[in-house]
Amino acid sequence: MLSIRNLVKVYPGPVAALQGINLDLQNGMFGLLGPNGAGKTTFMRVVAGLLEPTSGEVLLDGTDVIKTPQFLRSRLGYLPQDFGLYPHLTGEKMLAHLLRLKGVESPKGTMALARELLDKVNLSFASQRKVKTYSGGMRQRLGLAQAIAGDPRLIIVDEPTAGLDPEERVRFYYLLAELAEKRIVLLSTHIVEDVAVLCSRFAMINRGRIVAQTSPSEVRKHLEGNIYEASVSTAELESIRKSQMVTQAILVEGTNRVRIYQKGGTPPIGFIGVPPTLQDAYFVTLRSELPGITQQ
Ligand SMILES: Nc1ncnc2c1ncn2[C@@H]1O[C@H](COP(=O)(O)OP(=O)(O)OP(=O)(O)O)[C@@H](O)[C@H]1O
């Protein structure tokens, strides 16, 4: 289990990036969802032992990893937001280099281990290609290969799907889901779909605070009967934005399809009740913090 206790990080400024985070994570995929600047990267870096918190504890299976970083090092796989690459190396050589840096050893030798890991992330076909020719998704999978080396207890992935095309994103989802079967995977993202697809539990973070800790189905259930949808003109959309809480406004075949949250009362003319999505819940939670969901 990964337990986070009263984690605070104040940068010089001062900027209070984390304002007392408490979380308990079991095996499986846990999502940390929040807008840009919410504190996700700060949180991931503290938990990964790369940034010292101002105060608080990070316990992995009962051991305080801030006090004993060597305990964490051999049990952690980390895929940072900006994963540095040597563009002129082949995938295989790049990975072997990262494994040596990480100190991961194998009786079969580092190159053999690199090949095995490339196979696990479905990159064998490109093992002899230079990394500079890799697509965004292939780079992320290479990053994941180094993160899973040494069979870590905890894997931390920071916004891994940003910039991936839909096909690459789905491929990445399958890999992550498989990894989470036996370990703790902590995924930070601002993409609601990442959480909807992958996470049975997740937390929403905003301005350095956890504003909800829940599951996608639980949070959707809280909004049942309160989400309405209509197709409207651009002028109508402007006035709806002034009077309603709009959870989503998208263009569908050239028409504005707008969803609103309304608790009680009659919805505006033309709006019909629809099943809530996680996107609706995310918007409502960030704006008003839903009652009834675990909050801190
Ligand atoms: N080194 C730093 N010094 C001062 N302030 C910082 C530093 N790093 C981050 N911050 C601030 O701390 C807050 C949280 O930033 P953080 O990068 O953790 O958020 P995030 O949720 O990961 O955002 P993004 O998705 O944009 O990466 C922001 O207000 C940011 O400007």
The ligand as an SDF file (V2000), in Angstrom:
LIG
                    3D

 31 33  0  0  0  0  0  0  0  0999 V2000
   10.0830   25.1950   -9.2020 N   0  0  0  0  0  0  0  0  0  0  0  0
    8.9860   25.9050   -8.9420 C   0  0  0  0  0  0  0  0  0  0  0  0
    9.0530   27.1100   -8.3110 N   0  0  0  0  0  0  0  0  0  0  0  0
    7.9460   27.8280   -8.0230 C   0  0  0  0  0  0  0  0  0  0  0  0
    6.6910   27.4330   -8.3550 N   0  0  0  0  0  0  0  0  0  0  0  0
    6.5610   26.2520   -8.9900 C   0  0  0  0  0  0  0  0  0  0  0  0
    7.6860   25.4230   -9.3250 C   0  0  0  0  0  0  0  0  0  0  0  0
    7.2270   24.3070   -9.9550 N   0  0  0  0  0  0  0  0  0  0  0  0
    5.8770   24.4120  -10.0020 C   0  0  0  0  0  0  0  0  0  0  0  0
    5.4710   25.5840   -9.4280 N   0  0  0  0  0  0  0  0  0  0  0  0
    4.0790   26.0440   -9.2480 C   0  0  0  0  0  0  0  0  0  0  0  0
    3.4270   25.0930   -8.4400 O   0  0  0  0  0  0  0  0  0  0  0  0
    2.0840   24.8930   -8.8980 C   0  0  0  0  0  0  0  0  0  0  0  0
    1.8740   23.4270   -9.2420 C   0  0  0  0  0  0  0  0  0  0  0  0
    2.6690   23.1040  -10.3920 O   0  0  0  0  0  0  0  0  0  0  0  0
    2.7540   21.6240  -11.0020 P   0  0  0  0  0  0  0  0  0  0  0  0
    3.7180   21.6500  -12.1410 O   0  0  0  0  0  0  0  0  0  0  0  0
    3.0040   20.6560   -9.9210 O   0  0  0  0  0  0  0  0  0  0  0  0
    1.2620   21.4230  -11.5510 O   0  0  0  0  0  0  0  0  0  0  0  0
    0.6730   20.3760  -12.6140 P   0  0  0  0  0  0  0  0  0  0  0  0
   -0.6690   20.0080  -12.1230 O   0  0  0  0  0  0  0  0  0  0  0  0
    1.6610   19.2900  -12.8230 O   0  0  0  0  0  0  0  0  0  0  0  0
    0.5560   21.2510  -13.9100 O   0  0  0  0  0  0  0  0  0  0  0  0
    0.9210   20.8480  -15.4280 P   0  0  0  0  0  0  0  0  0  0  0  0
   -0.1400   19.9030  -15.8560 O   0  0  0  0  0  0  0  0  0  0  0  0
    0.8540   22.1660  -16.1210 O   0  0  0  0  0  0  0  0  0  0  0  0
    2.3100   20.2560  -15.3940 O   0  0  0  0  0  0  0  0  0  0  0  0
    1.8930   25.8460  -10.0710 C   0  0  0  0  0  0  0  0  0  0  0  0
    1.3360   27.0280   -9.5620 O   0  0  0  0  0  0  0  0  0  0  0  0
    3.3030   26.0770  -10.5600 C   0  0  0  0  0  0  0  0  0  0  0  0
    3.4090   27.3390  -11.1860 O   0  0  0  0  0  0  0  0  0  0  0  0
  1  2  1  0
  2  3  1  0
  2  7  2  0
  3  4  2  0
  4  5  1  0
  5  6  2  0
  6  7  1  0
  6 10  1  0
  7  8  1  0
  8  9  2  0
  9 10  1  0
 10 11  1  0
 11 12  1  0
 11 30  1  0
 12 13  1  0
 13 14  1  0
 13 28  1  0
 14 15  1  0
 15 16  1  0
 16 17  2  0
 16 18  1  0
 16 19  1  0
 19 20  1  0
 20 21  2  0
 20 22  1  0
 20 23  1  0
 23 24  1  0
 24 25  2  0
 24 26  1  0
 24 27  1  0
 28 29  1  0
 28 30  1  0
 30 31  1  0
M  END
$$$$
